[in-house]
Amino acid sequence: MGRLRHVLVVEDDPDSRMLLSALLTEMGYSVTSAAGGDEGLRFLYSETACDAVVTDVIMPGMSGVEFAQRIREARPGIPIAMVTGRPDGIDCAVEAGAIPLLKPFTPEHLEILLADAANQNAEEPPARKRAAGSHTANSH
């Protein structure tokens, strides 16, 4: 697939959304952000330039799992990373066909995850061992 250029960040927490967007921008990605699944889907339906999605697992309204399933219907093959602060969120991400990223994580974890996403075959569910981050947090 090559290097990803444009990442859609879907995160309900404004601070987390801004942090993820800033990290990705510093890494050289073009970033579009959305406050929830509905807004993220509107972007995906209207744009073709996005080559990866980073989303939260737990969001009000449409969960990250439902959002990932809807992405798979609208844009099969797009890599999806799911951020979670809970170990059970890893299972949710994997079941949704996304690569889990466990909070807290470093910018290096995020960069490795996106490099993996760029190289993975999006038709195959990611392996649990791809979970980035090694610590648990109490937030989502």
C-alpha positions as CSV (number, residue, x, y, z in Angstrom):
1,M,0.0,0.0,0.0
2,G,2.9,2.4,0.5
3,R,3.1,5.3,2.9
4,L,-0.1,6.6,4.4
5,R,-0.6,10.3,3.8
6,H,-4.0,11.4,5.1
7,V,-5.4,10.1,8.4
8,L,-8.9,10.6,9.7
9,V,-9.0,10.9,13.5
10,V,-12.4,10.1,15.1
11,E,-12.4,10.8,18.9
12,D,-15.1,12.2,21.1
13,D,-12.8,13.7,23.7
14,P,-11.6,17.1,22.3
15,D,-8.2,17.0,24.1
16,S,-7.4,13.5,22.9
17,R,-8.6,14.4,19.4
18,M,-6.3,17.5,19.4
19,L,-3.4,15.5,20.7
20,L,-3.7,12.7,18.2
21,S,-4.1,15.3,15.4
22,A,-1.1,17.2,16.5
23,L,1.1,14.1,16.8
24,L,0.1,12.9,13.4
25,T,0.7,16.3,11.9
26,E,4.1,16.4,13.4
27,M,4.8,13.0,11.8
28,G,4.0,14.5,8.4
29,Y,0.5,13.3,7.9
30,S,-2.4,15.3,6.6
31,V,-5.1,15.0,9.3
32,T,-8.9,15.5,9.3
33,S,-10.6,15.1,12.7
34,A,-14.2,14.3,13.6
35,A,-15.9,14.3,17.0
36,G,-17.8,11.1,16.5
37,G,-18.7,8.2,14.2
38,D,-21.5,10.0,12.3
39,E,-19.2,13.0,11.5
40,G,-16.5,10.6,10.5
41,L,-18.7,8.6,8.2
42,R,-19.9,11.9,6.5
43,F,-16.3,12.6,5.8
44,L,-15.6,9.1,4.4
45,Y,-18.7,9.2,2.2
46,S,-17.7,12.6,0.8
47,E,-13.9,12.3,0.5
48,T,-11.6,9.8,-1.2
49,A,-8.3,11.1,0.0
50,C,-8.2,9.5,3.4
51,D,-6.0,6.4,3.6
52,A,-6.3,5.4,7.3
53,V,-8.5,6.0,10.3
54,V,-7.6,6.3,14.0
55,T,-10.6,6.1,16.3
56,D,-11.5,5.5,19.9
57,V,-13.2,2.3,20.9
58,I,-15.7,3.9,23.3
59,M,-17.6,6.8,22.0
60,P,-21.2,8.1,22.8
61,G,-23.7,7.3,20.1
62,M,-21.9,5.2,17.6
63,S,-19.1,3.1,19.2
64,G,-15.7,2.7,17.6
65,V,-16.6,-0.9,16.8
66,E,-19.8,0.1,15.0
67,F,-17.9,2.9,13.3
68,A,-15.3,0.4,12.1
69,Q,-18.0,-2.0,10.8
70,R,-19.6,0.9,8.8
71,I,-16.2,1.9,7.4
72,R,-15.7,-1.7,6.2
73,E,-19.0,-1.4,4.3
74,A,-18.2,2.1,2.9
75,R,-14.4,1.8,2.3
76,P,-13.3,-1.8,2.4
77,G,-9.5,-2.1,2.7
78,I,-8.9,1.1,4.6
79,P,-6.6,0.5,7.6
80,I,-8.3,1.3,11.0
81,A,-6.5,1.7,14.3
82,M,-8.5,1.8,17.5
83,V,-7.3,3.6,20.6
84,T,-8.3,2.2,24.0
85,G,-7.4,2.6,27.6
86,R,-8.9,-0.8,28.6
87,P,-7.4,-4.2,27.9
88,D,-10.8,-5.5,26.9
89,G,-10.8,-2.8,24.2
90,I,-8.0,-4.7,22.5
91,D,-10.4,-7.6,21.8
92,C,-13.1,-5.2,20.6
93,A,-10.7,-3.6,18.2
94,V,-9.4,-7.0,16.8
95,E,-13.0,-8.3,16.4
96,A,-13.8,-5.1,14.4
97,G,-10.9,-5.7,12.1
98,A,-8.8,-2.9,13.5
99,I,-5.3,-2.6,14.9
100,P,-5.5,-1.9,18.7
101,L,-3.5,0.9,20.3
102,L,-3.5,0.7,24.1
103,K,-3.2,3.9,26.1
104,P,-0.9,5.3,27.2
105,F,1.2,5.1,24.1
106,T,4.2,7.0,22.8
107,P,4.4,8.8,19.4
108,E,6.7,6.0,18.4
109,H,3.9,3.4,19.1
110,L,1.6,5.4,16.9
111,E,4.1,5.7,14.1
112,I,4.9,2.0,14.2
113,L,1.1,1.2,14.2
114,L,0.6,3.3,11.1
115,A,3.6,1.8,9.3
116,D,2.1,-1.6,10.1
117,A,-1.3,-0.4,8.8
118,A,0.2,0.7,5.6
119,N,1.8,-2.6,5.0
120,Q,-0.9,-5.0,6.2
121,N,-3.4,-6.7,3.9
122,A,-6.6,-4.9,5.1
123,E,-8.6,-8.0,4.1
124,E,-7.0,-10.0,6.9
125,P,-7.9,-9.3,10.6
126,P,-4.9,-7.9,12.4
127,A,-3.2,-10.2,14.9
128,R,-3.6,-9.5,18.6
129,K,0.2,-9.3,18.9
130,R,0.1,-6.0,16.9
131,A,-1.3,-4.2,19.9
132,A,0.9,-1.2,20.5
133,G,1.5,0.2,24.0
134,S,2.3,-1.8,27.0
135,H,0.6,0.0,29.9
136,T,-3.0,0.2,30.9
137,A,-4.9,3.3,31.9
138,N,-8.3,3.8,33.4
139,S,-9.6,6.1,30.6
140,H,-10.9,5.0,27.2
